[in-house]
Amino acid sequence: MSRRRPRAVVAVAPGVVFVEGPVSNWVVLAEEDGVALVDAGYPADAGLVLDTIRYAGHDPADLRRVYVTHGHVDHIGGLPAILEAHPGVTVLAHADEVEAVRGPERDQATLGDIGGRIAAPRVLGWAARAVRSGGLDPVTVPPARAFTARDFDERAIAPLPAPGHTLGSTAYLLPAADALVTGDAVVTHHDVQPRLWSPRPRMIPALFTADTATAVESAAALPLPGIVLPGHGPAVHRVGDRWVPIGH
């Protein structure tokens, strides 16, 4: 049992459990042949990810695949330990993102990139949590491969390209749930942003993004259904012209 605790675990639709983790998020999906994940948190989250699979009513031994939104450590860091325990799991990412997922080299903001902003209390608090979570670990996921259209045949999930945050950033549409898993292409809140900001779909702070102009274009092109499941911040659902957090 992991000592880490999620901020929220929410069943947003049948077979779809959203986990707002300690610092970043993931999703547990019931699929036809077992269970799947979208992303897997930081290295320190591996045990918690497996706990949330159990919470969702599944046996971690039934984990079949992980769909990766992008290759940053806060979204793939749990994979090495998960794959060590369950070596048959398939790890899928956009072709432009596979090398970043395999690592250890990847285009990701460093403490040096943050520079003087580290002195801001919100930024310092986030950085400390990220480091404690294994954010500086040299994560590698050698089995990762590029997904193809066949990987989504007869599945209730579809990839949507969302480049900009990283070269191969990908969102995943869950049509039956009227939900979109956005990774960091769209977030609802980030720890470096003011706490008083109401959760809603928004851009992640630019310092975390490789190509801001492309990221803005990608975010504008994404269809936002009734439910948004972000890489950071709470899940939200649309109520009239407002976005309301789920499970808070």
Long-range contacts (C-beta under 8 A, 24 or more apart in sequence): 1-47, 1-51, 2-45, 2-46, 2-47, 2-48, 2-50, 2-51, 3-47, 4-44, 4-45, 4-47, 4-48, 5-48, 6-48, 6-52, 7-234, 8-234, 8-235, 8-247, 8-248, 9-52, 9-55, 9-247, 10-235, 10-246, 10-247, 11-56, 12-177, 12-179, 12-227, 12-229, 12-235, 12-237, 12-246, 13-174, 13-176, 13-177, 13-178, 13-179, 13-227, 14-176, 14-177, 15-156, 15-177, 16-174, 16-177, 16-179, 16-229, 17-52, 17-55, 17-56, 18-229, 18-235, 18-246, 18-247, 19-49, 19-52, 20-233, 20-234, 20-235, 20-247, 21-45, 21-48, 22-48, 22-129, 22-133, 23-74, 23-126, 23-129, 23-130, 23-133, 23-191, 24-74, 24-75, 24-231, 24-232, 25-229, 25-230, 25-231, 25-232, 25-233, 26-52, 26-75, 26-78, 27-181, 27-229, 28-52, 28-53, 28-56, 28-58, 29-157, 29-174, 30-56, 30-57, 30-58, 31-64, 31-65, 31-155, 31-156, 31-157, 32-154, 32-155, 33-64, 34-58, 34-62, 34-63, 34-64, 35-59, 35-60, 35-62, 35-63, 35-64, 36-63, 36-64, 36-65, 36-66, 36-67, 36-157, 37-63, 37-65, 37-66, 37-67, 38-66, 38-67, 38-68, 38-69, 38-172, 38-181, 38-229, 39-66, 39-67, 39-68, 39-69, 39-75, 39-76, 39-183, 39-231, 40-66, 40-75, 40-76, 40-77, 40-78, 40-79, 40-82, 41-74, 41-75, 41-77, 41-78, 41-133, 42-73, 42-74, 42-77, 42-78, 42-130, 42-133, 42-134, 42-135, 43-73, 43-77, 43-78, 43-80, 43-81, 43-133, 43-134, 43-137, 43-139, 44-77, 44-132, 44-133, 44-134, 45-77, 45-78, 45-133, 46-77, 46-78, 46-79, 46-80, 46-81, 46-82, 47-81, 48-78, 49-78, 49-82, 50-82, 50-85, 60-85, 60-86, 61-86, 63-89, 64-88, 64-89, 64-90, 65-89, 65-90, 65-91, 65-92, 65-151, 66-90, 66-91, 66-92, 67-92, 67-93, 67-147, 67-157, 67-159, 67-170, 67-172, 68-92, 68-93, 68-97, 68-101, 68-144, 68-170, 69-169, 69-170, 69-171, 69-172, 69-181, 69-182, 69-183, 69-184, 69-185, 69-231, 70-97, 70-100, 70-165, 70-166, 70-168, 70-169, 70-170, 70-183, 70-184, 71-97, 71-99, 71-100, 71-101, 71-103, 71-106, 71-166, 71-168, 72-100, 72-106, 72-108, 72-166, 72-184, 73-106, 73-108, 73-134, 73-135, 73-137, 73-139, 74-130, 74-133, 74-135, 74-231, 75-183, 75-184, 75-231, 76-101, 76-103, 76-139, 76-141, 77-133, 77-134, 77-135, 77-137, 77-139, 79-139, 79-141, 80-139, 80-140, 80-141, 83-141, 83-143, 90-143, 90-145, 91-141, 91-143, 91-144, 91-145, 92-144, 92-145, 92-146, 92-147, 92-151, 93-144, 93-145, 93-146, 93-147, 93-168, 93-170, 94-146, 94-147, 94-159, 94-161, 94-168, 94-169, 94-170, 95-146, 95-147, 95-168, 96-163, 96-167, 96-168, 97-166, 97-167, 97-168, 97-169, 97-170, 98-144, 98-145, 98-146, 98-168, 100-166, 100-167, 100-168, 101-141, 101-144, 102-140, 102-141, 102-142, 102-144, 103-138, 103-139, 103-140, 103-141, 104-138, 104-139, 104-140, 106-166, 107-166, 107-167, 107-210, 109-207, 109-208, 113-207, 114-207, 117-192, 117-207, 120-192, 122-191, 122-192, 122-193, 122-194, 122-195, 123-192, 125-191, 126-190, 126-191, 126-192, 129-191, 160-222, 160-223, 161-218, 162-186, 162-215, 162-218, 162-219, 162-222, 163-211, 163-214, 163-215, 163-218, 164-209, 164-210, 164-211, 164-212, 164-213, 164-214, 164-215, 164-216, 164-217, 164-218, 164-219, 165-204, 165-208, 165-209, 165-210, 165-215, 165-218, 166-210, 167-210, 169-215, 169-218, 171-222, 173-223, 173-225, 177-227, 178-225, 178-226, 178-227, 179-225, 179-226, 179-227, 179-228, 179-229, 180-222, 180-223, 180-224, 180-225, 180-227, 180-228, 180-229, 181-229, 182-222, 182-228, 182-229, 182-230, 182-231, 183-230, 183-231, 184-208, 184-209, 184-230, 184-231, 184-232, 185-215, 185-218, 185-219, 185-222, 186-219, 186-222, 186-224, 186-228, 186-230, 187-230, 187-231, 187-232, 187-233, 188-228, 188-230, 188-232, 188-233, 188-234, 188-235, 188-236, 188-243, 188-245, 189-232, 189-233, 189-234, 190-232, 190-233, 191-232, 198-243, 199-233, 199-234, 199-236, 199-243, 199-245, 199-248, 200-236, 200-243, 201-228, 201-230, 201-236, 201-243, 204-231, 204-232
